[in-house]
Amino acid sequence: MRKILVTGANGQLGSELSVLSVFYPEFEWIFADRTKIALDDLELLKDQLNEIKPDIIFNCGAYTAVDKAETERELAFTINHLAVELIAKYTFKNSVKLIHISTDYVFDGSSSSALNEEAETNPINVYGESKLAGEIACLRENPDSIIIRTSWVYSKFGNNFVKTMQRLMQERDTINVVNDQIGSPTYAADLAQAMVDIVRSSNWIPGIYNYSNEGEISWYEFALSIKELRGYNCNVSGISSSSYPTPAKRPEFSLLDKKKIKEIYNVSVPDYKESLEKMFV
């Protein structure tokens, strides 16, 4: 029985993989939170990997506090770069399959058409820089690994935009949401299923893949969809990013092109609204 190690077990993606795991008893699943896999302690991480001896690693753990990363650069790079480098070395040396999760924040947002896997990277914040460094290290140390870039992840677990909007729309009469950042959300349950489909497939084609739900929307339009599907009465207004300054800059356009993952792995990529509805059921 092949052993799958999932890092970041308590995160959105790790939690959705945990829900999914009961349907795939052909794998032995190990869900590792910070106590089992220390991505911020490289010496300990090395020992933990040698102890667990996985056959497959889903590296979902990451430093994801985008604004905080601006002042916690060293910690962000330790988790998103150096730990990934170590995991990639381990997986290459021990012939372990690795799927590493990355982000649309490796792009600068200057494109006006959907970004494919070959598009030029140019992160505009520390989080994006650390994730790009992790991608580069991952492919350098283990050319047989798979990297999946995703965007705007949400689920019924953890903290995310959908949950924040639900809370605010019930608490307030009016809210403002930025309308000039364009991309597509990702329901973590859909991405989790895609990852399982990849490891169950007879294909293993290494490299970078994009995965998010279908659709090209702004955060404002995403908020309107949440309002509509939940039947909230709150008034939602669109504002520019300049009216809502944050410590870290965000890409204005980071829509991902999903052709490659659909063609090679034939995975399902539902429309964003369909998946949002599914989460609310």
C-alpha positions in Angstrom: 0.0 0.0 0.0 1.4 3.4 -1.0 1.8 5.9 1.7 0.8 9.5 1.0 2.2 12.2 3.3 0.1 15.5 3.3 1.9 18.5 4.8 -0.2 21.4 6.0 -2.9 19.0 7.2 -4.9 21.6 9.0 -5.0 24.0 6.0 -7.8 24.3 3.5 -6.3 21.9 1.0 -5.0 19.5 3.6 -8.5 19.4 5.3 -10.2 18.7 1.9 -7.8 15.9 1.2 -8.6 14.4 4.6 -12.3 14.4 3.7 -11.5 12.8 0.3 -9.1 10.2 1.8 -11.8 7.9 3.0 -12.9 7.2 -0.6 -9.3 6.1 -1.5 -8.4 3.3 1.0 -5.8 1.9 -1.5 -3.5 4.6 0.0 -2.2 4.9 3.6 -2.8 8.5 4.4 -0.6 10.5 6.8 -1.9 14.0 7.6 0.9 16.0 9.1 0.3 19.3 10.9 3.2 21.4 12.3 3.8 19.0 15.1 4.5 16.1 12.7 6.2 18.0 9.9 8.1 21.1 10.9 8.6 23.2 7.7 10.3 26.0 9.7 12.9 23.6 11.3 15.0 22.1 8.5 17.0 19.7 10.7 13.9 18.3 12.3 12.1 18.1 9.0 14.9 15.9 7.6 14.5 13.5 10.5 10.7 13.5 10.2 10.8 12.6 6.5 13.2 9.7 7.2 11.0 8.5 9.9 7.7 8.6 7.9 9.2 7.2 4.7 6.3 8.2 2.4 5.9 7.0 -1.2 4.1 10.2 -2.3 4.2 13.7 -0.8 1.5 16.3 -1.3 3.3 19.4 -0.1 0.3 21.7 0.8 2.0 23.3 3.8 3.2 26.9 3.2 3.7 30.3 4.7 0.6 32.1 3.3 0.2 35.3 5.3 0.8 37.6 2.3 0.9 40.9 4.1 2.8 39.6 7.1 5.5 38.1 4.8 6.6 41.7 4.0 8.1 41.9 7.6 8.7 38.1 8.1 10.7 37.6 5.0 13.2 35.1 6.6 10.4 32.8 7.9 8.5 33.0 4.6 11.6 31.9 2.7 12.5 29.2 5.2 9.0 27.5 4.8 8.3 28.4 1.1 11.8 27.9 -0.3 14.3 26.1 1.9 11.8 23.5 3.2 10.7 22.8 -0.3 14.3 22.5 -1.4 14.9 19.9 1.3 11.7 18.0 0.5 12.6 17.9 -3.2 16.1 16.6 -2.4 14.6 13.9 -0.2 12.0 12.8 -2.8 14.6 12.7 -5.6 17.0 10.6 -3.5 14.3 8.2 -2.3 12.3 8.0 -5.6 9.2 9.5 -3.9 6.6 11.2 -6.0 6.1 14.9 -5.1 3.2 17.2 -5.8 4.1 20.7 -4.6 1.5 23.5 -4.4 2.4 27.0 -5.6 0.5 30.2 -6.4 -0.6 32.7 -9.0 1.4 35.3 -7.0 4.5 34.3 -8.9 3.2 36.7 -11.6 3.3 40.5 -11.6 -0.3 41.0 -12.9 0.6 42.9 -16.1 -0.8 40.3 -18.5 -4.2 40.8 -20.1 -4.8 37.1 -21.1 -4.8 33.9 -19.2 -1.3 32.9 -18.0 0.0 29.5 -19.1 2.8 27.5 -17.4 5.4 29.1 -19.7 4.4 32.7 -18.9 7.1 34.9 -17.4 7.2 35.1 -13.6 7.9 38.3 -11.8 6.5 38.4 -8.3 5.7 41.8 -6.7 5.6 40.8 -3.1 7.7 38.8 -0.6 5.2 35.9 -0.5 5.3 35.5 -4.3 9.1 35.8 -4.3 9.4 33.0 -1.7 7.0 30.7 -3.6 8.8 31.3 -6.8 12.1 30.4 -5.1 10.4 27.2 -3.9 9.3 26.3 -7.4 12.8 26.8 -8.8 14.4 24.8 -6.0 11.8 22.0 -6.4 12.4 21.5 -10.1 16.2 21.8 -9.7 16.5 19.3 -6.9 13.8 16.9 -8.2 13.1 17.3 -11.9 10.5 14.5 -11.6 8.2 16.6 -9.4 4.9 18.1 -10.2 4.1 21.7 -9.2 0.5 23.0 -9.3 0.0 26.7 -9.3 -3.4 27.7 -7.9 -5.2 30.9 -7.0 -7.8 32.4 -4.6 -8.2 29.2 -2.6 -11.3 28.8 -0.4 -13.2 26.0 1.3 -15.4 25.4 4.3 -12.3 24.9 6.3 -9.9 27.6 7.6 -10.0 31.3 6.9 -10.7 32.6 3.4 -12.4 35.2 1.4 -15.8 33.3 1.2 -16.0 32.9 4.9 -15.0 36.6 5.5 -17.7 37.8 3.1 -20.3 35.6 4.7 -19.5 37.1 8.1 -19.4 40.7 6.9 -22.5 40.4 4.8 -24.4 39.3 7.9 -22.9 41.9 10.2 -23.0 45.0 8.0 -25.4 46.9 5.7 -22.7 47.8 3.2 -19.2 46.4 2.3 -16.6 47.5 -0.2 -14.6 44.9 -2.3 -11.8 45.5 -4.7 -12.9 45.3 -8.4 -9.6 45.7 -10.2 -7.9 42.4 -9.4 -8.9 39.8 -11.9 -8.5 36.0 -11.7 -10.4 32.9 -10.7 -11.2 31.3 -7.4 -10.3 27.7 -6.5 -12.5 25.5 -4.4 -10.0 23.4 -2.4 -12.1 20.3 -2.7 -11.8 20.4 -6.5 -8.0 20.9 -6.3 -7.7 18.0 -3.8 -9.6 15.7 -6.2 -7.3 16.7 -9.1 -4.3 15.8 -7.0 -5.7 12.4 -6.2 -6.6 11.9 -9.9 -3.0 12.6 -10.8 -1.4 10.1 -8.5 -4.0 7.4 -9.4 -3.4 8.0 -13.1 -0.9 5.8 -14.9 0.7 9.0 -16.2 3.3 10.9 -14.4 4.5 13.9 -16.4 6.6 16.2 -14.3 6.6 20.0 -14.5 4.4 22.9 -13.7 0.6 22.8 -14.1 -2.1 25.4 -13.4 -5.4 24.7 -11.6 -8.2 27.0 -10.6 -11.9 27.0 -11.3 -13.2 28.3 -14.7 -14.3 31.9 -15.0 -12.7 35.3 -15.2 -13.8 37.6 -12.4 -12.8 40.2 -9.9 -13.0 39.8 -6.1 -16.0 42.2 -6.3 -17.8 39.9 -8.7 -16.9 36.9 -6.5 -18.5 38.7 -3.5 -21.7 39.4 -5.6 -21.9 35.6 -6.3 -21.6 34.8 -2.6 -24.3 37.4 -1.9 -26.6 36.0 -4.6 -26.2 32.3 -3.6 -26.7 33.0 0.1 -29.5 35.5 -0.3 -27.8 38.3 1.8 -29.3 41.8 1.7 -26.0 43.6 2.2 -25.1 46.3 -0.3 -21.8 45.4 -2.0 -19.8 48.2 -3.7 -16.7 47.8 -6.0 -13.6 49.9 -5.1 -10.1 50.2 -6.6 -7.1 48.6 -4.9 -5.7 52.0 -4.3 -8.7 52.8 -2.0 -7.8 49.7 0.0 -4.0 49.8 0.5 -2.3 46.6 1.9 1.3 46.1 3.0 1.9 43.6 0.1 1.0 44.5 -3.5 -1.3 42.1 -5.3 -1.2 41.2 -9.0 -4.0 43.0 -10.9 -4.4 40.1 -13.3 -3.5 36.5 -12.5 -6.0 34.3 -14.4 -4.5 30.9 -15.0 -4.8 28.9 -18.2 -5.8 25.3 -17.3 -5.4 23.7 -20.8 -2.3 21.6 -19.9 -3.7 19.9 -16.8 -7.0 19.2 -18.6 -5.3 17.7 -21.6 -2.6 15.6 -19.8 -4.7 14.4 -16.8 -8.2 14.9 -18.0 -9.1 16.4 -14.6 -12.4 18.1 -14.0 -12.3 21.9 -13.8 -15.8 23.1 -12.8 -17.0 26.7 -13.3 -16.4 28.8 -10.2 -20.0 29.4 -9.4 -20.9 25.7 -9.7 -18.2 25.0 -7.1 -19.2 27.8 -4.8 -22.7 26.5 -4.8 -21.4 23.0 -4.0 -19.5 24.3 -1.0 -22.7 26.0 0.3 -24.7 22.7 0.1 
